[in-house]
């Protein structure tokens, strides 16, 4: 999202200077050189305006702001040079995936692709082309940082020492709510699964006979997000698909159509359109298997029975360990997390706000992907705003001081790069 905002600021700023410039003024100039790369004055100014948009107390014309941003841009150029020296690469597939992530975030924020095109004044394909280099740089920097500092950890001793050193300046932890839950996955009946499988087989046979995969996508696929692209998922890196789907996809030959593959979503027919060592370009038809109302009501009744047991005195944590279908939280007695109240996702907030401390919610929809699940939520306690301490906030301090240590090592590394890679500020 940060990349998108920076580029938007660049676009907005380009309009503003075109109106404010008078005859004889310099449009732009070089303010720094790093290796064989230049940093332009407009690069710095655009980010200054971006910061001012995010924090109105920042004056984009302040020379100190200009110098701070210039230093950051120099550092980024240094990292990019080092990434090139270390043969760090970013594939087209990774760029496409990151672009899709950014586009989805924009759609969530603005509502539609049309709205995005209106705001930016260009089509989605042109936006993708405009942002491509910025996305590539971003990914190269992130990969370089991960290589250098991804394994940096802090020990318990370091946490205690850093806490004693910085405890008076640590930020206050805002009001939090501690939540637990019990999850019930809902499976479709076996007869429905059999019917979907038989349908998938018949469609696959028809595709093999006619060769018209796209027509059958439009007629049968339950994946609404890929219908308009003839079922294409785009380039997908190894490890990002369901294992059973991925195993088949990587073993297909070009244009080969797979037999039905079952995943938690249902049955898929897959056709290979391209393949490298670490990624595949595929399209698919999804025959989704969704529970009926009978299965949903049975799951709700089961969760209601657990809720009743809690109110009869059985500890919620004990029930979660025994009955929850979510492995990640079952081992932690259903512990969902401690969340800042103001940052609760809307779907959780609407439940938690109306739930008294010590009470359990009615069964509500938890997720629809990859399985349909319902859950009940236990609001164990509300934690008032407080200064962190190792006794009560160890995980938060561990995360905070890990980031602190990584940033410290990063700045030390940048100072070393400044000694060995050519750079200069142009006055």
N, C-alpha and C positions, 0 to 999 in steps of 0.2 A: 504494500500500500504506500510505503514511503516513496518508492520510485515514482509511482503514478503521481503523487502529490508534487514531487519535485518538478516533474515534467510539466504539470499543469501550471505551476508557478512560472516556469520558463516561458510558456505560451502567453500567460497573462502579462508578464513583464515585457515581452517583446512588443505587445500592443501599446503598453504605456510609454515606452521610449520612442515609439514611432510618432506619437502625438506630441511628446514634450520636447523633442529634439529641434533645435533651431539651426539655421544654415551656418556652416563653419564648425560645428561641434563634432568631436570624434564619436562615431557610433560605438566603437568598442576598442579595447586594447589588451595586449598581453600583460598579465600581472605576475606570472610565474612560469618557469620552465622546469619540468621534472623529466630527466632522461631526454627523450626526443618528443615529449608531450607538452603541450601548452595549456595553461589555465587562463581563461579570458576574464576580464572584469565582469562581464555579464553573467558568467558562471557563478561568481561569488555573490553578485547583487541578487540574482534570482533566488538563491538559497536564503539570503537575508530577508527577502520579502516573504518567503515561505515560513521562516521562523516567526516573523512578525504576525503572520496569519494565525499561527498556532498559539502564540503568546503575545497579546496586545501590549504588554509592558516593554517589549523589545523594540528598540528604535533601529530600523533597517539602515539608517544613514550613519549610525554610530561607528566611528573608525575601529573601536574595539571589537564590535560584532564582525566587521569586515575582516579584521585580522584573524579572529577565531575561525571563521569559515574558511578563509584561505589556507590556514594551517591544516584543517581537516581535509580539504581537497588535495593538498600536497601529500598528506599521509596516504590517502586513497591511491594516488598515482604511484607512490612508492610501493605499496602492497601489490598493485597490479603488475609492476615491473618484476617484483620478486616472484609473483605467481607464474609469470612467463618464464623466468629463469628456472623455476622448479618444475616446469612442464605441467603445471596445473591446467586442466582443460575443462571446458563446458560443452556438452553435446547440444545439437539442435533440439533433441528431444527434451533435455532439461530446460532449455529456454522456453520451449513451447509449453511445458508443464507449468513453469513459473508464470508465464503470461496468462495461462488459463486460470491460475489461482488468483492473479491480480484482477483479471476480468470478472471473475465470479464475485470478488469482493466489491468491485465497483457496481455490479448489477444489484448486489444486496443493498448497497448504500443508496443508489439512485433509482432502482426499480426496474429498469429495462435497458437493453442495448440501444434502443432508439434515443432514450434520454441521455445516455452517455455520448452518443454521436452528436446530439444537439449541443451538449455542454462543451465538447472539445472541438466542434466544428469540422469533424472529419469522420470517415467511416471506420468501423472496427478493424478491417484489414489494414487500413493506413495507420491507425493507432498502433497496431501490432508492429508494423514495420518501423514506425518512429521510435518505439520504446525498445526495440530489440537490442541495440547496442548497450543501452543503460542496464537492461536486465542481465545481459552477459557480464558486464563489469561487476554488477552486484553479486552474481553467483560466484565469479572468480574470487572476489574478496572474501566471501563467506567460506569458500572451500579452503582458501589459504589460512584463514583464522582457525578453522576447524582442524587443519593439519597441525598447526603450531600449538593451539591452546585447547583443543577439544577434550583432551584427557586430563586437564588441570583439575585437581580436587583440593579440598581443604580438609585437614585432619581435625579431630575433636579438639586437640590441643591448640591448633591454629585458631579455631573458632573462639575458644575461650580467651586466648591472648588478644585477638582482634576486638573481641567484645569489650574487654577491659580497656583497651586503648581508645575505642570509638563510641562507647556506650552513651556518652552525653550528646553525641551528634547524630545518633541513629534516628531514622524517621519513625514517627509514631505509627504503629499498626492500627489501621482503622477498625471500626466495629466489625466483628465477624460473626458468622453463624456456623455452628458445627452440625453437619448433616450426615445421616446414615440412611441407607435404603436397602430394600430387598427387591430383587428383580425376578420376574417370571417371564421366560421366553414362551412364545406361543407357536406351536407347530400346526401346519395344515394337516387335514386328515389324509391317510394313506391313499384313499381312492382318488382324491383330487391330484395327488402327486403322480399316480399312475396315469391319469387322463392327460396331464400336462406332458408327461414323457412320451406317450403315444402320439400326441399332436406334434411334438418337436421332431419325432422320427419321421412322420409323414411329410412335414415341411422340408426337412433336410433332404429326403428322397426327391421331392419336387424340385428343389434347387439344383441338385446334381443333374437332373434330367433337363432342366430349362436353362441353367446358368444364370438366372436372373435373381441374384441375391437381394438387390435393392427393392424389388417389387414385394418380396415376402417380408422384408423389414417393415415396409409401410402397412402391410396387411396384418401382421401378427405380433410385432415386437411390443412388449410392455415397457421397454426403456424409452420413455418419452423424451429424454434428453438427447438421444442419438437418432431419432426417427428422421429428422430433417437432413441428417448427414449420411443417410443410407446405412446407419448402424455403426459408423466409424467411431472408435474410441480415441483415435490419434495415436501418436507414438507413446508407448508406455514402458517405463524402465522395469527391469527385472526386480521382483520383490514388491511391486505395487498392485499386483492382481491377486485374486484368490488363488491359493496354491494349486488347486485342481484345474482352474482355468489356465493359469500360467504354464503348467506342465504340458498341457495339450497344445497351447498356442505356440510354444517354442519348438515343438516337434512337428508342426505342420509344414507342408511344402507350399510354395507360392500358389495362391488362389485355391488351395485345397480347402474343402469344407469339412469341419469336424462332425462326428456323431454328437448327440446331445450330451452336454457336460452338466453335472449338477453342482451347484454352489449354494451357499446360504440364501441366495436371492431366488433360486429356481433353476430352470434348465436353460442352457445357452447353446446356440449353434454358432460356431466361430469360423470365420474365413481369414486366412493370412494374406495380407497385402504387402508386407515388407518385414525384414528382419535383419538385425545386427547381432553382435555377440551379446549385448546387454539390453536390448529393447526390441519390441515388436510393434508393428502397425497392423491392427486387426479391426474387423467389424464383426458385429454379433447381432443375433436376434435373441431377445430374452422372453422366456415364458415364465412369468412370475408366479410363484406359489404363495398365495396369501391366505391366512386363516379365515375361517367363516365366523359369523357372529356367535355361533355356538361355542367355538374354542375361546373366543375373546371373553365371553361371559363366564365360562368355566375358570379362566385364569383370574378374572376379577373376584370371583367367589373364593378362590383359593387364597388370594392375598387378603381378602376381608377376614378369612378365618385366622390368618396369622396376626392381623391387627387386633382381633378379639382376644387372642392368646396374650398379646402384649398387655392389653388393658386388664387381663386377669392376673398379671404379675410375672409373666415370662419375660426375661430381659430381651430387648430387641436384638442386641448383639448376638445372643445365643440363637435366636431364630434365623438371623442372617447367615450365620456360619452353617446352619443345617439346611436351609431351604433356598437360598438365593442362587439363581442361575448365572450370575455374573462372577466369573472366576476372579477377576481383578480386585473386586471389593469383598468377595466372600471370605477370602483369607484374612482380611482386616476387619472382620466382624461387621461388614456392610458399610465401613467408613467411606463416605463419599468425599469429604473434604471440609476444610474450614475456609469459608468464602467471605471476602469483604461484602457487606450487605449491599453496598451501592453498585457492586460489579456482578451481582447475580444475573445469570441469563434470564431473559424474560419468562421463559417457560418454567423456570424454577421459582422466580420471584413471585409470580402470581399464586403459587402454592404456599411458599414459605411465609409470605406477608400475612396470610390469613390463618396461619397455624400457630398456636400457642406453644411456648417452650414446654418440652416434655410430652408432646402429642405426636400422633402419627396420622398422615394424610390418608384420604381415601385412595383407592387404586387409580392411577392416571397413566396415560400413554407415556412411555419412556423413549422409545425409538422405533423407527420403521425400517432401519437399514443396519446390518443385512437381514436381521430378523425383526419381526414385530414383538415388542416387549412392553409389559406394563410394570409399574413399580409402586411401592408405598414408601413414603419419606418420613423419617424420624428427625424432628427438630430437637436435638438434645440440649443445646444451650446457645445463648448469645454471649459473646465475649466483648466487653466494652473496649473502646480505644485504649491502647496502653503502649508503653515502651517495651520493646522486645527483651527477653531474657533467655539464656540457654536452658533454663528449667522448663519454660512454658512454650518457647518458640524456636526450638532447635532447628527444625526443618527450614523455617523461614530464614534464620541466621545462616544456615549452611548454604542456602541458595544465594543469599545476599553477598556473603564473603567469598563464595566461589566466583561470582561475577566480578567482585572487587579485585580478587587476585588475578583473574584473567585480564582485566583492564590494565592493571599495574604492569603485568608482564608484556602486554601488547604495547604500551607506551615505551617501555624499555627497549623493546624490539624495534619500534619505529625510530627511536633515537639512534640505534645502531645502523639502521638502513640509511638514515640521513648522513651518516659518516662515510658510507661506501657507495652510494648512488648519487650521481650528479643532480643537483637542483639549485635553483636560485630564484629569488624574488626580483622582479624587474621593476625598478622605480620609475 
